[in-house]
Amino acid sequence: MKKYIFFLLFSIGLTSCNLSYQNNLEKMGDAVRQHMRYRDADNGTITKVEYFKPISYEKIAKEKRQKPDEAYLLRVYIQGTWSYENSYRIYNINDTVNCYLNEDKKVLRMDENKEN
């Protein structure tokens, strides 16, 4: 009987941790979407996202942070297009992007694609 109760409590604990992780993932994904809207306004671009999926996040160790504010690394898969305002040239987006967030889950920066 004790084993059954322990197993039940253990499974409830795992479920609640998973729900918390999923909730944080969704909140961080919403923050990235908002950041993309503000970046469009600042850069004079138009981004049309057809598919957006937050994949995972992890807490960054203090020794590995590039900037002291960075607390989380979020990986997001984005599919869509972007263009400059008043331009006929359209660029495709089909990539996994690393986003760095602070403790309050606000986006600090997104890794840009750098061609060599």
C-alpha positions in Angstrom: 0.0 0.0 0.0 2.8 2.4 0.8 4.5 1.7 -2.5 1.2 2.5 -4.3 0.9 5.9 -2.5 4.5 6.7 -3.1 4.2 5.9 -6.8 1.0 8.0 -7.0 2.6 11.0 -5.4 5.8 10.6 -7.5 3.8 10.6 -10.7 1.8 13.7 -9.7 5.0 15.5 -8.9 6.4 14.7 -12.3 3.3 15.8 -14.0 3.3 19.2 -12.2 6.9 19.8 -13.1 6.2 19.0 -16.8 3.2 21.5 -16.7 5.4 24.2 -15.2 8.1 23.6 -17.9 5.5 23.8 -20.6 4.0 27.0 -19.1 7.4 28.7 -19.0 8.1 27.6 -22.6 4.8 29.2 -23.8 5.5 32.4 -21.9 9.0 32.7 -23.4 7.6 32.0 -26.9 5.1 34.8 -26.4 8.0 37.1 -25.4 9.9 36.2 -28.6 6.8 36.9 -30.7 6.5 40.4 -29.1 10.2 41.0 -29.5 9.9 40.2 -33.3 7.0 42.8 -33.6 9.1 45.5 -31.9 12.1 44.6 -34.0 10.1 44.9 -37.2 8.9 48.4 -36.1 12.5 49.5 -35.3 14.1 48.0 -38.4 11.4 48.9 -40.9 10.8 45.3 -41.8 7.7 43.1 -42.2 7.8 39.6 -40.9 5.1 37.1 -41.6 5.4 34.0 -39.4 3.6 30.9 -40.8 4.8 28.5 -38.2 6.3 29.2 -34.7 7.2 26.5 -32.2 9.2 27.0 -29.0 11.3 23.9 -28.8 13.2 24.0 -25.5 14.8 26.2 -23.0 17.6 25.9 -20.4 19.1 28.0 -17.7 22.5 29.3 -18.6 25.3 28.8 -16.0 26.8 32.0 -14.8 30.2 31.0 -16.1 28.9 30.5 -19.7 26.9 33.7 -20.0 28.2 36.2 -22.6 26.4 39.0 -20.8 25.6 39.0 -17.1 21.8 39.6 -17.8 21.4 36.4 -19.8 19.6 33.8 -17.7 17.8 31.5 -20.2 18.6 30.1 -23.7 15.4 29.4 -25.6 15.4 27.6 -29.0 12.5 28.5 -31.3 11.7 27.0 -34.7 10.4 29.7 -37.1 9.0 29.4 -40.6 7.8 32.3 -42.7 9.0 35.3 -44.7 10.3 38.8 -44.1 11.0 41.8 -46.2 11.9 45.5 -45.9 9.0 47.9 -46.1 8.3 49.2 -49.7 10.5 46.4 -51.1 9.5 43.6 -53.5 12.3 41.3 -52.4 11.1 38.6 -49.9 13.4 36.5 -47.8 12.4 33.1 -46.5 12.8 32.0 -42.9 13.1 28.3 -42.0 15.4 28.1 -39.1 15.9 27.3 -35.4 16.8 30.5 -33.6 18.5 30.9 -30.2 17.0 33.5 -28.1 18.5 34.8 -24.8 16.2 36.0 -22.1 16.7 37.6 -18.7 15.4 36.4 -15.3 12.0 38.1 -16.0 11.8 36.1 -19.3 12.2 39.2 -21.4 14.1 38.8 -24.7 17.5 40.4 -24.6 18.7 39.3 -28.0 18.2 36.7 -30.8 21.1 35.1 -32.6 21.3 36.4 -36.1 22.1 34.1 -39.1 25.7 34.9 -40.1 26.9 33.7 -43.4 30.6 33.1 -43.7 
